[in-house]
Every structure is written in C-alpha cells, then in structure tokens.
C-alpha cells in the first residue's frame, strides 16, 4: 500500500509541475495572439478594412514577383469633397467604406488591396489579358452604383480608374506601374471608363510614384 501511495504522490507532483508550467505558457500564448491581432490591425485601414500603404506595397510586390499576368489599378473617388460638404463626413465615410467593400468583392482574396490615403485606392492582382477588359468594365459599374446610407438616403457616386500592366508599360516595378496608372487615371478623369496606361504615361515626372503636381504629393510619404 505504501508503495502505491508513493507512486500516486509522484504522479501528483508531476501533474502539478506540468499544470504550473502550463499557466505561464498559456499566458504567453494569449499575449502572443493578442499582439498578433494588434499588429495585423495596424496593417489595415480601420474604415475600409483595406491594407495601409506599406502593407499593400509589400503584398503588391510579392504578387508582381510571383505572377506573370498582373494588373495594377488605381481608383480615385469623383467629387468626394462635394459629398463631404453636402452630406457630412459620416456620409463620406460610408462612401469610402462602400468603395473598399466593392473593391474587395471585385478583386478577390488573393489580390493586394490598399487605401493609399483619402479617397485613393490601389489594387494589384493577377488578371489575364483576355479577361481584363470585361473585368474592368465590371469594376467601373460597381464603382458607379449609388450608396445607400444608414438613414435611407441614396448617394450617387463615381470613381476614376487608371490601369497599368507590365506588358503595356514595359516594367514590373511597382512605382513605375503606379505612376503610369495614376497618369492614365487623370487623363481619363470623369470619363466613366477605366483608362489603360501606355509606356508614355510612365515617363511623366512623378513624386514618390505619383504624377507630379497631383494634390498631396508633397506629403505622400516613402516611395512605393
């Protein structure tokens, strides 16, 4: 009987040690999970859920390195200041959130989607040339669909779209592609269609990957 009791005691001590050791490990696991979530949240824009600039740039470059048929799309909301001035900033936020949702639905989970600042967005995705025109027409329709606010009001919205591909621009550098797409976007501003950049669009002087003279270039931040 004594030997049985001693064996049980040893097992009890081991169980206690394992339980005691598990407590701090569990605490660290919870802490690590919370830290991971906070870091992930820092990479995303809280309003739209899209990636912030640096996280978007990193993912977009990975897509360019891994895939051949890649398309870079820049989107700029039309008349956005008027929406803010006429309907208020809550309405403006609702429009931006709607654009983020529509871009996410259009591009899919494998794309890089970013809110670059204000009412400017970017998408980098694998998109075969044979499907590009149809997909871009679909995107323009989505971006021109009115937004219904929480109070029932309807806001007419529109967005300008510039597109660049490595084949058309003769470069796989993200800065060059975004510069070309940005220039094409402003060439076709308010045209109601997606404008595909050419090599000439990539040669326009730029500041940090944006067309020179574009509003906000002085405060754009690090180069793309």
Backbone as numpy.savetxt, mean C-alpha at the origin, in Angstrom:
# Nx Ny Nz CAx CAy CAz Cx Cy Cz
6.53 -48.49 49.76 5.70 -47.28 49.76 6.57 -46.03 49.76
7.64 -46.05 50.58 8.52 -44.87 50.64 9.14 -44.58 49.28
9.51 -45.66 48.58 10.13 -45.44 47.26 9.13 -44.84 46.30
7.87 -45.26 46.38 6.84 -44.71 45.52 6.64 -43.23 45.81
6.63 -42.89 47.11 6.46 -41.49 47.49 7.61 -40.63 47.00
8.85 -41.20 47.06 10.00 -40.43 46.60 9.92 -40.17 45.10
9.48 -41.19 44.34 9.35 -41.03 42.89 8.30 -39.97 42.58
7.18 -40.02 43.31 6.14 -39.02 43.08 6.63 -37.61 43.40
7.43 -37.51 44.46 7.97 -36.21 44.85 8.89 -35.65 43.78
9.73 -36.56 43.21 10.64 -36.10 42.16 9.87 -35.62 40.94
8.83 -36.39 40.57 8.01 -35.96 39.44 7.32 -34.63 39.72
6.89 -34.46 40.98 6.23 -33.21 41.35 7.17 -32.04 41.26
8.44 -32.24 41.68 9.43 -31.17 41.60 9.73 -30.80 40.14
9.84 -31.85 39.31 10.10 -31.58 37.89 8.95 -30.81 37.25
7.74 -31.22 37.58 6.58 -30.53 37.03 6.54 -29.08 37.46
6.90 -28.85 38.74 6.93 -27.48 39.25 7.98 -26.65 38.53
9.16 -27.26 38.30 10.22 -26.54 37.60 9.80 -26.19 36.17
9.18 -27.17 35.49 8.74 -26.91 34.12 7.68 -25.83 34.08
6.76 -25.87 35.05 5.70 -24.86 35.11 6.28 -23.50 35.39
7.24 -23.45 36.33 7.88 -22.18 36.68 8.63 -21.61 35.49
9.32 -22.50 34.75 10.07 -22.04 33.59 9.14 -21.56 32.48
7.98 -22.18 32.39 7.04 -21.83 31.32 6.43 -20.46 31.51
6.34 -20.00 32.75 5.70 -18.71 33.02 6.41 -17.56 32.33
7.75 -17.41 32.55 8.41 -16.31 31.84 8.44 -16.51 30.33
8.54 -17.81 29.88 8.52 -18.06 28.45 7.20 -17.63 27.84
6.11 -17.94 28.55 4.80 -17.52 28.07 4.70 -16.01 28.04
5.24 -15.37 29.08 5.23 -13.91 29.12 5.99 -13.30 27.95
7.15 -13.89 27.64 7.93 -13.39 26.52 7.21 -13.61 25.20
6.52 -14.76 25.10 5.78 -15.05 23.87 4.68 -14.02 23.65
3.96 -13.70 24.73 2.91 -12.69 24.64 3.50 -11.34 24.27
4.63 -11.00 24.91 5.29 -9.73 24.63 5.76 -9.67 23.18
6.35 -10.79 22.70 6.85 -10.82 21.32 5.70 -10.68 20.32
4.58 -11.34 20.62 3.42 -11.24 19.74 2.90 -9.81 19.68
2.80 -9.18 20.86 2.32 -7.80 20.91 3.28 -6.86 20.18
4.59 -7.10 20.35 5.59 -6.27 19.67 5.49 -6.44 18.16
5.31 -7.68 17.72 5.18 -7.95 16.29 3.98 -7.22 15.72
2.87 -7.25 16.45 1.67 -6.57 15.97 1.86 -5.06 15.90
2.57 -4.52 16.90 2.82 -3.07 16.89 3.71 -2.68 15.71
4.75 -3.51 15.46 5.64 -3.22 14.34 4.91 -3.33 13.01
4.04 -4.34 12.91 3.25 -4.49 11.69 2.32 -3.31 11.49
1.73 -2.84 12.60 0.81 -1.70 12.51 1.55 -0.43 12.07
2.81 -0.29 12.50 3.58 0.88 12.13 3.87 0.92 10.63
3.81 -0.23 9.96 4.07 -0.29 8.54 2.86 0.11 7.71
1.70 0.23 8.34 0.47 0.47 7.60 -0.16 1.81 7.97
-0.78 2.40 6.99 -1.53 3.63 7.20 -2.80 3.29 7.96
-3.06 3.93 9.10 -4.22 3.55 9.91 -5.56 3.84 9.26
-5.61 4.79 8.33 -6.89 5.14 7.72 -7.29 4.16 6.62
-6.35 3.81 5.76 -6.67 2.97 4.61 -6.25 1.51 4.77
-5.34 1.25 5.71 -4.82 -0.09 5.87 -3.73 -0.45 4.87
-3.41 0.48 3.98 -2.36 0.22 3.00 -0.98 0.45 3.63
0.04 -0.07 2.98 1.40 0.09 3.48 1.82 1.56 3.45
2.62 1.93 4.44 3.25 3.24 4.40 4.38 3.20 3.34
4.94 4.37 3.08 5.87 4.51 1.96 7.04 3.52 2.02
7.76 3.46 3.14 8.94 2.60 3.20 8.59 1.13 3.03
7.52 0.69 3.70 7.11 -0.71 3.60 6.64 -1.03 2.18
5.92 -0.10 1.58 5.48 -0.29 0.19 6.69 -0.41 -0.74
7.65 0.49 -0.58 8.83 0.49 -1.44 9.57 -0.83 -1.35
9.72 -1.33 -0.14 10.43 -2.61 0.06 9.70 -3.74 -0.65
8.40 -3.81 -0.49 7.63 -4.88 -1.11 7.59 -4.71 -2.64
7.45 -3.49 -3.11 7.41 -3.26 -4.56 8.71 -3.69 -5.22
9.82 -3.40 -4.58 11.12 -3.80 -5.15 11.27 -5.31 -5.19
10.73 -5.99 -4.20 10.78 -7.46 -4.19 9.97 -8.01 -5.36
8.81 -7.43 -5.61 7.98 -7.88 -6.73 8.70 -7.65 -8.06
9.33 -6.51 -8.20 10.08 -6.22 -9.43 11.23 -7.19 -9.62
11.86 -7.61 -8.53 12.99 -8.53 -8.63 12.55 -9.96 -8.94
11.33 -10.31 -8.55 10.91 -11.71 -8.66 10.06 -12.01 -9.88
9.43 -10.98 -10.47 8.49 -11.24 -11.56 8.87 -10.45 -12.81
8.48 -11.00 -13.94 8.82 -10.35 -15.21 7.77 -9.33 -15.62
6.51 -9.74 -15.67 5.43 -8.84 -16.11 4.90 -8.03 -14.93
5.55 -6.92 -14.65 5.19 -6.08 -13.51 4.66 -4.73 -14.00
3.65 -4.24 -13.32 3.08 -2.94 -13.64 3.07 -2.07 -12.40
3.50 -0.83 -12.54 3.48 0.15 -11.46 2.38 1.16 -11.76
1.48 1.34 -10.80 0.32 2.22 -10.98 0.34 3.30 -9.91
0.22 4.54 -10.31 0.05 5.64 -9.37 -1.37 6.19 -9.51
-1.98 6.48 -8.38 -3.36 6.98 -8.35 -3.40 8.26 -7.54
-4.10 9.24 -8.09 -4.22 10.54 -7.42 -5.70 10.95 -7.46
-6.29 11.13 -6.27 -7.71 11.51 -6.22 -7.92 12.87 -6.86
-8.98 12.99 -7.66 -9.30 14.26 -8.31 -10.20 15.11 -7.41
-9.94 16.41 -7.39 -10.78 17.38 -6.66 -10.94 17.02 -5.18
-9.90 16.44 -4.60 -10.03 15.98 -3.22 -10.17 17.15 -2.25
-9.46 18.23 -2.50 -9.56 19.39 -1.61 -10.99 19.94 -1.58
-11.64 19.90 -2.71 -13.03 20.38 -2.75 -13.95 19.51 -1.90
-13.68 18.22 -1.87 -14.48 17.32 -1.03 -14.29 17.68 0.44
-13.05 17.88 0.83 -12.76 18.27 2.22 -13.42 19.60 2.57
-13.30 20.58 1.66 -13.83 21.92 1.94 -15.35 21.93 1.95
-15.96 21.17 1.07 -17.42 21.21 0.93 -18.14 20.30 1.91
-17.57 19.12 2.16 -18.27 18.12 2.98 -17.61 17.84 4.32
-16.38 18.33 4.50 -15.70 18.12 5.77 -14.66 17.01 5.69
-13.76 17.03 6.67 -12.64 16.08 6.66 -13.09 14.64 6.90
-14.20 14.45 7.61 -14.69 13.08 7.81 -15.09 12.46 6.47
-15.71 13.27 5.62 -16.06 12.79 4.28 -14.81 12.51 3.46
-13.82 13.40 3.60 -12.55 13.18 2.90 -11.89 11.89 3.34
-11.90 11.62 4.64 -11.32 10.37 5.15 -12.08 9.16 4.61
-13.40 9.28 4.52 -14.21 8.17 3.99 -13.85 7.89 2.54
-13.60 8.93 1.77 -13.21 8.77 0.37 -11.85 8.08 0.27
-10.89 8.52 1.08 -9.57 7.90 1.06 -9.64 6.43 1.47
-10.43 6.14 2.50 -10.59 4.75 2.93 -11.22 3.91 1.83
-12.19 4.49 1.11 -12.84 3.77 0.02 -11.85 3.49 -1.12
-10.99 4.45 -1.41 -9.98 4.23 -2.45 -9.05 3.09 -2.03
-8.64 3.09 -0.77 -7.79 2.01 -0.28 -8.46 0.66 -0.42
-9.74 0.58 -0.07 -10.48 -0.68 -0.18 -10.59 -1.13 -1.62
-10.85 -0.19 -2.52 -11.00 -0.53 -3.93 -9.67 -0.97 -4.56
-8.61 -0.31 -4.19 -7.30 -0.72 -4.70 -6.94 -2.12 -4.21
-7.25 -2.40 -2.95 -6.96 -3.72 -2.39 -7.76 -4.79 -3.12
-9.04 -4.53 -3.36 -9.88 -5.50 -4.06 -9.41 -5.70 -5.50
-8.96 -4.63 -6.13 -8.53 -4.72 -7.53 -7.20 -5.44 -7.67
-6.25 -5.13 -6.81 -4.88 -5.63 -6.98 -4.68 -7.03 -6.42
-5.39 -7.38 -5.36 -5.23 -8.70 -4.78 -4.14 -8.75 -3.72
-4.04 -9.88 -3.00 -3.15 -9.97 -1.84 -1.66 -10.03 -2.15
-1.29 -10.34 -3.37 0.13 -10.47 -3.70 0.77 -9.17 -4.15
-0.02 -8.14 -4.31 0.49 -6.86 -4.80 1.07 -6.04 -3.65
1.86 -5.04 -4.01 2.31 -4.03 -3.06 1.40 -2.82 -3.22
0.72 -2.45 -2.14 -0.20 -1.32 -2.18 0.20 -0.33 -1.10
0.35 0.92 -1.48 0.79 1.92 -0.52 0.04 3.23 -0.64
-0.15 3.87 0.51 -0.59 5.26 0.52 0.67 6.09 0.70
1.02 6.82 -0.35 2.29 7.54 -0.33 2.20 8.87 0.39
0.97 9.35 0.62 0.80 10.61 1.31 -0.42 11.34 0.78
-1.19 11.93 1.66 -2.36 12.69 1.23 -3.33 11.82 0.46
-3.61 12.23 -0.78 -4.55 11.49 -1.63 -3.82 10.76 -2.75
-2.58 10.34 -2.48 -1.75 9.68 -3.47 -1.49 8.23 -3.07
-1.66 7.35 -4.04 -1.53 5.92 -3.79 -0.67 5.28 -4.87
-0.11 4.11 -4.55 0.71 3.38 -5.51 0.43 1.89 -5.40
0.51 1.23 -6.54 0.34 -0.22 -6.59 1.42 -0.79 -7.50
2.09 -1.84 -7.05 3.00 -2.58 -7.89 2.55 -4.04 -7.87
2.32 -4.59 -9.05 1.78 -5.95 -9.10 2.21 -6.66 -10.37
2.16 -7.97 -10.31 2.40 -8.78 -11.51 1.14 -8.71 -12.36
1.29 -8.28 -13.61 0.13 -8.11 -14.48 0.56 -8.34 -15.93
0.19 -9.47 -16.51 0.57 -9.77 -17.90 0.05 -8.71 -18.87
0.83 -8.44 -19.89 0.48 -7.41 -20.86 -0.86 -7.67 -21.53
-1.18 -8.94 -21.74 -2.43 -9.28 -22.43 -3.67 -8.88 -21.63
-3.52 -8.78 -20.34 -4.66 -8.45 -19.48 -4.62 -7.01 -18.99
-3.56 -6.28 -19.29 -3.33 -4.97 -18.67 -4.42 -3.96 -19.02
-4.76 -3.82 -20.27 -5.75 -2.82 -20.67 -7.10 -3.06 -20.01
-7.53 -4.32 -20.01 -8.83 -4.64 -19.40 -8.81 -4.37 -17.90
-7.74 -4.77 -17.24 -7.65 -4.57 -15.79 -7.62 -3.09 -15.43
-6.93 -2.29 -16.23 -6.85 -0.86 -15.94 -8.19 -0.17 -16.19
-8.92 -0.59 -17.19 -10.26 -0.06 -17.40 -11.15 -0.39 -16.20
-11.00 -1.59 -15.69 -11.75 -2.00 -14.51 -11.40 -1.11 -13.32
-10.10 -0.83 -13.14 -9.67 0.02 -12.03 -10.27 1.41 -12.13
-10.23 2.00 -13.31 -10.78 3.35 -13.49 -12.27 3.37 -13.14
-13.00 2.35 -13.57 -14.43 2.29 -13.23 -14.64 2.23 -11.73
-13.83 1.43 -11.05 -13.95 1.30 -9.60 -13.67 2.62 -8.90
-12.66 3.33 -9.38 -12.26 4.59 -8.75 -13.23 5.73 -9.04
-14.10 5.54 -10.03 -15.10 6.57 -10.35 -16.49 6.20 -9.83
-16.57 5.19 -8.99 -17.85 4.82 -8.39 -18.12 5.70 -7.18
-19.29 6.34 -7.07 -19.58 7.23 -5.93 -19.39 6.51 -4.59
-19.02 7.29 -3.59 -18.82 6.78 -2.23 -20.03 7.19 -1.38
-20.60 6.23 -0.68 -21.74 6.51 0.21 -21.21 6.68 1.63
-21.48 7.83 2.22 -21.03 8.14 3.58 -21.93 7.47 4.62
-21.46 7.46 5.85 -22.23 6.84 6.93 -23.58 7.50 7.14
-23.67 8.79 6.83 -24.94 9.50 7.03 -25.86 9.40 5.82
-25.47 8.60 4.84 -26.32 8.39 3.68 -26.03 9.28 2.50
-25.22 10.31 2.69 -24.88 11.18 1.57 -24.00 10.45 0.57
-24.12 10.82 -0.69 -23.32 10.21 -1.75 -22.33 11.23 -2.29
-21.08 10.81 -2.42 -20.03 11.69 -2.90 -19.54 11.18 -4.26
-19.64 12.02 -5.27 -19.07 11.68 -6.57 -17.55 11.78 -6.49
-16.87 10.75 -6.90 -15.41 10.72 -6.80 -14.80 10.36 -8.15
-13.55 10.71 -8.30 -12.79 10.37 -9.50 -11.32 10.34 -9.13
-10.53 9.71 -9.95 -9.10 9.64 -9.70 -8.35 9.55 -11.02
-7.16 10.13 -11.05 -6.30 10.04 -12.22 -5.32 8.90 -12.00
-4.98 8.21 -13.08 -4.16 7.00 -12.99 -3.03 7.07 -14.00
-1.82 6.87 -13.51 -0.64 6.77 -14.36 -0.01 5.40 -14.22
0.46 4.85 -15.32 0.93 3.46 -15.34 2.29 3.40 -16.01
3.18 2.58 -15.46 4.49 2.37 -16.07 4.86 0.90 -15.99
5.48 0.41 -17.04 5.98 -0.97 -17.07 7.45 -0.96 -17.45
8.21 -1.94 -17.00 9.63 -1.99 -17.39 9.83 -2.03 -18.90
8.95 -2.71 -19.62 9.11 -2.80 -21.07 8.93 -1.44 -21.74
7.95 -0.67 -21.27 7.67 0.62 -21.90 8.68 1.68 -21.52
9.21 1.60 -20.31 10.11 2.63 -19.79 11.58 2.24 -19.95
11.83 0.96 -20.23 13.19 0.43 -20.40 13.99 0.52 -19.10
13.31 0.22 -17.98 13.98 0.21 -16.69 13.14 -0.61 -15.71
13.84 -1.29 -14.79 13.16 -2.00 -13.72 13.40 -1.32 -12.38
13.92 -0.11 -12.42 14.17 0.64 -11.20 12.87 1.30 -10.73
12.51 1.09 -9.48 11.23 1.59 -8.99 11.14 3.11 -9.07
12.22 3.80 -8.78 12.20 5.27 -8.87 11.88 5.74 -10.28
12.50 5.10 -11.27 12.27 5.47 -12.67 10.83 5.17 -13.06
10.34 4.01 -12.67 8.98 3.62 -13.01 7.95 4.55 -12.37
8.17 4.90 -11.12 7.23 5.79 -10.45 7.29 7.21 -11.02
8.47 7.65 -11.40 8.59 8.97 -12.02 7.81 9.00 -13.34
7.97 7.94 -14.13 7.27 7.87 -15.41 5.76 7.79 -15.21
5.33 6.97 -14.26 3.90 6.84 -13.99 3.32 8.14 -13.47
4.08 8.84 -12.64 3.64 10.12 -12.09 3.47 11.15 -13.20
4.42 11.19 -14.12 4.33 12.13 -15.24 3.16 11.79 -16.15
2.97 10.50 -16.43 1.85 10.08 -17.26 0.52 10.43 -16.59
0.46 10.27 -15.27 -0.75 10.60 -14.52 -1.12 12.06 -14.73
-0.14 12.95 -14.63 -0.43 14.38 -14.76 -0.64 14.82 -16.20
-0.10 14.05 -17.14 -0.39 14.34 -18.54 -1.86 14.05 -18.85
-2.40 13.04 -18.18 -3.78 12.67 -18.43 -4.71 13.02 -17.30
-4.35 14.01 -16.47 -5.16 14.39 -15.32 -6.58 14.73 -15.75
-7.56 14.17 -15.03 -9.00 14.39 -15.27 -9.47 13.85 -16.63
-8.69 12.98 -17.23 -9.08 12.44 -18.53 -10.04 11.27 -18.40
-10.12 10.69 -17.20 -11.01 9.55 -17.00 -10.47 8.25 -17.56
-9.17 8.19 -17.75 -8.57 6.95 -18.24 -7.18 6.78 -17.64
-6.70 5.56 -17.67 -5.34 5.29 -17.21 -4.37 5.58 -18.35
-3.33 6.32 -18.06 -2.36 6.72 -19.08 -1.09 5.90 -18.91
-0.69 5.21 -19.97 0.51 4.38 -19.93 1.74 5.22 -20.29
2.74 5.17 -19.43 3.96 5.96 -19.64 4.82 5.36 -20.74
5.60 6.23 -21.36 6.61 5.83 -22.33 7.98 6.18 -21.78
9.01 5.85 -22.53 10.37 6.18 -22.09 10.55 7.68 -21.93
9.83 8.47 -22.73 9.94 9.93 -22.64 9.46 10.44 -21.29
8.45 9.79 -20.72 7.96 10.22 -19.42 9.00 10.01 -18.32
9.85 9.01 -18.49 10.87 8.72 -17.48 12.00 9.74 -17.49
12.13 10.49 -18.58 13.22 11.45 -18.69 12.88 12.82 -18.12
11.64 12.99 -17.65 11.24 14.27 -17.06 11.99 14.47 -15.74
12.54 15.67 -15.50 13.24 15.92 -14.23 12.35 15.60 -13.04
12.96 15.02 -12.00 12.16 14.60 -10.85 12.86 14.96 -9.55
12.08 14.92 -8.48 12.59 15.11 -7.13 12.14 13.91 -6.32
13.11 13.08 -5.88 12.80 11.89 -5.11 11.76 11.01 -5.80
11.92 10.83 -7.11 11.05 9.92 -7.83 9.72 10.52 -8.24
9.54 11.82 -8.08 8.29 12.47 -8.48 8.61 13.56 -9.50
7.63 13.84 -10.33 7.79 14.87 -11.35 8.18 16.20 -10.71
9.22 16.85 -11.24 9.66 18.14 -10.71 8.52 19.15 -10.82
8.32 19.92 -9.76 7.25 20.90 -9.73 5.95 20.36 -9.18
5.91 19.05 -8.94 4.69 18.44 -8.38 4.52 18.92 -6.96
3.31 19.25 -6.53 3.11 19.74 -5.16 3.62 18.74 -4.14
4.38 19.25 -3.20 4.85 18.40 -2.10 6.19 17.72 -2.33
6.82 17.98 -3.46 8.08 17.28 -3.71 9.16 17.68 -2.72
9.10 18.88 -2.22 10.12 19.34 -1.28 10.09 18.57 0.01
8.93 18.02 0.38 8.78 17.32 1.66 8.50 15.84 1.46
8.84 15.31 0.30 8.48 13.93 -0.03 9.24 12.91 0.80
10.42 13.23 1.26 11.17 12.28 2.07 12.21 11.55 1.24
12.65 10.39 1.73 13.72 9.68 1.06 13.28 9.20 -0.32
14.28 8.99 -1.16 13.98 8.59 -2.53 13.41 7.18 -2.57
12.55 6.95 -3.57 11.96 5.63 -3.73 12.94 4.70 -4.41
